[in-house]
């Protein structure tokens, strides 16, 4: 499967390319060293030494081989261990989800953005990614304003703000890469780095290695962002944006299985919404088939219910009970049910200015000892978290970013399927943002979303080399 994706790049074997291939190998070795330094048992000093060692090479490659830097960076985001442990080289680092060697991934994307800024200066005709990037910058501005309004620990504030800052940075990286390379080529890279998630997810589900510490539940992945990336790639392959030929159906089947085995309700619901929006948009854009799609779905549901009475209705009820947690017996659901009113009470007391990026919310009700918060810094509902920490301005900024991005990507119904998929993924992510701490614990969601939106924004503007309009050079 990986060979099929690699061959689909169709890059000519020129002498110039062969001369540059060692750069890929060097960067791969650097990535392996970075991952090794982040493994349990190695300290911050070792990680810092390796980062300093690879810095000169990364600086050069960010300008000469940006695609290599992007590939390694997005692979680290997708594949690194998810253990909960101290993985920060900053002084006073906290125990956080190790979505990747945080500082290493940040370094790669910041260098990649800097490399393209250099090129932007040389070619000033290249445009800004547009409304989505502006919306993301407004969210960053809301965080900075909240920082000055409620000054706290510099280290803790940076720890919170860097997740938000990486959203526009990753978006610019994806956008600027799409200016010089076919957007579909970047989508292929995303699918390529998602391939190892398939066997890894199955292994985690079978052995229980993917479970959260102490939970004992067998999951393919505990972090919803892994499922978010895999689901986005599943849509790209399923709607043939990335062509895997004979491997298409096996990839889609295993990817869907890994997504389901994650048991991440928010991620599964968000991907279901994304798939539904994509299906409706693509079917509606083809007038001759839109009613055929609707008729086929209705006919299939009626036929199943007629053949096996109750199979559709009862299955839907059971699925709804699991996904919504309406049975009230799931620990994670109860935790959120106790957490939400506590946080909402804090929001009502600080609804305009918030409590600052690193502020802790106050426990107002322990429900007779049933609720013991694991962490007073983050909240599962990202909308409430942003409102609590960044104030009303932050909530408006986050909502505005999601709305403007979805509108920018979905308003043209007759456009490329890939743009529709990314817009649908943004719409679906609203569900995950309301239920999973995707913006408050890891850098994965901001990087993945930023890259996808950046590539799609380039397509919307007709700047990609596979678009109808020729790119500005």
HELIX and SHEET records of a PDB file:
HELIX    1   1 UNK A    2  UNK A    7  1                                   6    
HELIX    2   2 UNK A   15  UNK A   37  1                                  23    
HELIX    3   3 UNK A   44  UNK A   64  1                                  21    
HELIX    4   4 UNK A   66  UNK A   79  1                                  14    
HELIX    5   5 UNK A  102  UNK A  122  1                                  21    
HELIX    6   6 UNK A  131  UNK A  149  1                                  19    
HELIX    7   7 UNK A  154  UNK A  180  1                                  27    
HELIX    8   8 UNK A  183  UNK A  207  1                                  25    
HELIX    9   9 UNK A  224  UNK A  238  1                                  15    
HELIX   10  10 UNK A  247  UNK A  261  1                                  15    
HELIX   11  11 UNK A  265  UNK A  285  1                                  21    
HELIX   12  12 UNK A  287  UNK A  307  1                                  21    
HELIX   13  13 UNK A  311  UNK A  324  1                                  14    
HELIX   14  14 UNK A  331  UNK A  349  1                                  19    
HELIX   15  15 UNK A  382  UNK A  410  1                                  29    
HELIX   16  16 UNK A  417  UNK A  435  1                                  19    
HELIX   17  17 UNK A  444  UNK A  460  1                                  17    
SHEET    1   A 2 UNK A  84  UNK A  86  0                                        
SHEET    2   A 2 UNK A  95  UNK A  97 -1                                        
END                                                                             
